[in-house]
Amino acid sequence: MRITFIGGGNMAKALLGGLIGQGYSPSGMQVVEPFAELHETLSQQFGVRCVTAVDASSLLCDTVVLAVKPQQMREALTPLYGKLEQQLVVSIAAGIRLADISRWLGGYLRLARAMPNTPALIGKGVSGLFADPSVDQSGRLNAERVLNAVGSILWLQDEAQIDAVTAISGSGPAYVFYFIEAVEAAARQLGFDEPAARKLTMETFLGATQLAAQSAESISTLRQQVTSKGGTTEAALKSFAVSGIAAEIAQGIEAAALRGRELGDSLGRDAGASGHA
Ligand SMILES: NC(=O)c1ccc[n+]([C@@H]2O[C@H](COP(=O)([O-])OP(=O)(O)OC[C@H]3O[C@@H](n4cnc5c(N)ncnc54)[C@H](OP(=O)(O)O)[C@@H]3O)[C@@H](O)[C@H]2O)c1
């Protein structure tokens, strides 16, 4: 697979590391990164070709990965306008819709969009993936290979589901960190020093999530198995129920999905941006 990354930041590095770790050849990969200081790290770490701007060689690929910040997308697409032929273009930018990318590329349709999450930086991400219906099986496979380099994937039937993926798994690591912080703070209040509170909390999260991932039982059954009648866990869960924590979480996630739709609307606007209308 020959891949050109537009943008050589954190996500591009995670994807390059994952792909090379899976046996893809660095000679098939290139990075277009305007910040020349990053080139030395990228070429030393991964052995890939780096250029500051799109040139003829960088278009000699079968897949283009758009790994720039959403606000940088329109400008980053300008040099590709009218130059793409058969390459699959995969965007990992949060919020930007395929219709907007297509318009900024002059109607190009061989497009896919992914929403990864930060555990991708250690190869443990999960990405929602959506491709334009015109993308064939080989194009879909290429998109899958790129995102599988940093974790698992879930194909979506409808692009609007990306906003829900953003609200669940995109923002999800922050929800988990929030819960970890709260449990760790409670451990401190119960008298543990910082290292002990951290150890007890982290090992509990790691152990519980691994048990849940490996178990054939439902999460609800696993929870009930820890909750004996009249016991300590039941006391905590009753208190959570009185506070309505589950409903609050659902409401927060709904707010995240709504914000995703709003950001998609504003990021896709042409007003104020330069380049093609
Ligand atoms: N990090 C995550 O876990 C994560 C999760 C989900 C989605 N994403 C998405 O992934 C995308 C990349 O995120 P990131 O964390 O890798 O961002 P990042 O570290 O800022 O990387 C973006 C890179 O693109 C470069 N760039 C800017 N304009 C460019 C242009 N016109 N042509 C080529 N390259 C250009 C930037 O250079 P300068 O620094 O010089 O501007 C920067 O090095 C974002 O859209 C984000 O929404 C990231």
The ligand as an SDF file (V2000), in Angstrom:
LIG
                    3D

 48 52  0  0  0  0  0  0  0  0999 V2000
   -5.1010   13.0090   18.3990 N   0  0  0  0  0  0  0  0  0  0  0  0
   -6.1370   12.1730   18.4100 C   0  0  0  0  0  0  0  0  0  0  0  0
   -6.2290   11.2130   19.1500 O   0  0  0  0  0  0  0  0  0  0  0  0
   -7.2700   12.3380   17.4430 C   0  0  0  0  0  0  0  0  0  0  0  0
   -8.4520   11.6300   17.6320 C   0  0  0  0  0  0  0  0  0  0  0  0
   -9.4760   11.7720   16.7000 C   0  0  0  0  0  0  0  0  0  0  0  0
   -9.3090   12.6060   15.6240 C   0  0  0  0  0  0  0  0  0  0  0  0
   -8.1540   13.2960   15.4760 N   0  0  0  0  0  0  0  0  0  0  0  0
   -8.0240   14.1680   14.3470 C   0  0  0  0  0  0  0  0  0  0  0  0
   -6.7940   13.9350   13.7160 O   0  0  0  0  0  0  0  0  0  0  0  0
   -6.3930   15.1410   13.0840 C   0  0  0  0  0  0  0  0  0  0  0  0
   -4.9220   15.3490   13.3760 C   0  0  0  0  0  0  0  0  0  0  0  0
   -4.7450   15.5030   14.7880 O   0  0  0  0  0  0  0  0  0  0  0  0
   -3.3010   15.5790   15.4130 P   0  0  0  0  0  0  0  0  0  0  0  0
   -3.4720   15.4510   16.8820 O   0  0  0  0  0  0  0  0  0  0  0  0
   -2.3860   14.6510   14.6960 O   0  0  0  0  0  0  0  0  0  0  0  0
   -2.9500   17.1020   15.0260 O   0  0  0  0  0  0  0  0  0  0  0  0
   -1.5180   17.7740   14.9180 P   0  0  0  0  0  0  0  0  0  0  0  0
   -0.5350   17.0740   15.7970 O   0  0  0  0  0  0  0  0  0  0  0  0
   -1.7170   19.2590   15.0550 O   0  0  0  0  0  0  0  0  0  0  0  0
   -1.0920   17.4460   13.4050 O   0  0  0  0  0  0  0  0  0  0  0  0
   -1.5170   18.1640   12.2830 C   0  0  0  0  0  0  0  0  0  0  0  0
   -0.2750   18.4510   11.4310 C   0  0  0  0  0  0  0  0  0  0  0  0
   -0.6800   18.9310   10.1550 O   0  0  0  0  0  0  0  0  0  0  0  0
    0.1790   19.9890    9.7880 C   0  0  0  0  0  0  0  0  0  0  0  0
   -0.4290   20.8850    8.7700 N   0  0  0  0  0  0  0  0  0  0  0  0
   -1.0600   22.0610    8.9600 C   0  0  0  0  0  0  0  0  0  0  0  0
   -1.4530   22.6120    7.7840 N   0  0  0  0  0  0  0  0  0  0  0  0
   -1.0650   21.7390    6.8310 C   0  0  0  0  0  0  0  0  0  0  0  0
   -1.1660   21.7500    5.4010 C   0  0  0  0  0  0  0  0  0  0  0  0
   -1.7590   22.7680    4.7430 N   0  0  0  0  0  0  0  0  0  0  0  0
   -0.6580   20.7000    4.6990 N   0  0  0  0  0  0  0  0  0  0  0  0
   -0.0640   19.6850    5.3490 C   0  0  0  0  0  0  0  0  0  0  0  0
    0.0770   19.6230    6.7150 N   0  0  0  0  0  0  0  0  0  0  0  0
   -0.4250   20.6430    7.4360 C   0  0  0  0  0  0  0  0  0  0  0  0
    0.3930   20.7050   11.0990 C   0  0  0  0  0  0  0  0  0  0  0  0
    1.5150   21.5340   10.9990 O   0  0  0  0  0  0  0  0  0  0  0  0
    1.5990   22.8410   11.9850 P   0  0  0  0  0  0  0  0  0  0  0  0
    1.8390   22.3060   13.3430 O   0  0  0  0  0  0  0  0  0  0  0  0
    2.7570   23.5880   11.4160 O   0  0  0  0  0  0  0  0  0  0  0  0
    0.2890   23.5640   11.8750 O   0  0  0  0  0  0  0  0  0  0  0  0
    0.6090   19.5290   12.0580 C   0  0  0  0  0  0  0  0  0  0  0  0
    1.9370   19.0950   12.0820 O   0  0  0  0  0  0  0  0  0  0  0  0
   -7.2540   16.2550   13.6420 C   0  0  0  0  0  0  0  0  0  0  0  0
   -8.1420   16.6800   12.6160 O   0  0  0  0  0  0  0  0  0  0  0  0
   -8.0380   15.6290   14.7470 C   0  0  0  0  0  0  0  0  0  0  0  0
   -9.3750   16.1020   14.7490 O   0  0  0  0  0  0  0  0  0  0  0  0
   -7.1290   13.1930   16.3720 C   0  0  0  0  0  0  0  0  0  0  0  0
  1  2  1  0
  2  3  2  0
  2  4  1  0
  4  5  1  0
  4 48  2  0
  5  6  2  0
  6  7  1  0
  7  8  2  0
  8  9  1  0
  8 48  1  0
  9 10  1  0
  9 46  1  0
 10 11  1  0
 11 12  1  0
 11 44  1  0
 12 13  1  0
 13 14  1  0
 14 15  2  0
 14 16  1  0
 14 17  1  0
 17 18  1  0
 18 19  2  0
 18 20  1  0
 18 21  1  0
 21 22  1  0
 22 23  1  0
 23 24  1  0
 23 42  1  0
 24 25  1  0
 25 26  1  0
 25 36  1  0
 26 27  1  0
 26 35  1  0
 27 28  2  0
 28 29  1  0
 29 30  1  0
 29 35  2  0
 30 31  1  0
 30 32  2  0
 32 33  1  0
 33 34  2  0
 34 35  1  0
 36 37  1  0
 36 42  1  0
 37 38  1  0
 38 39  2  0
 38 40  1  0
 38 41  1  0
 42 43  1  0
 44 45  1  0
 44 46  1  0
 46 47  1  0
M  CHG  2   8   1  16  -1
M  END
$$$$
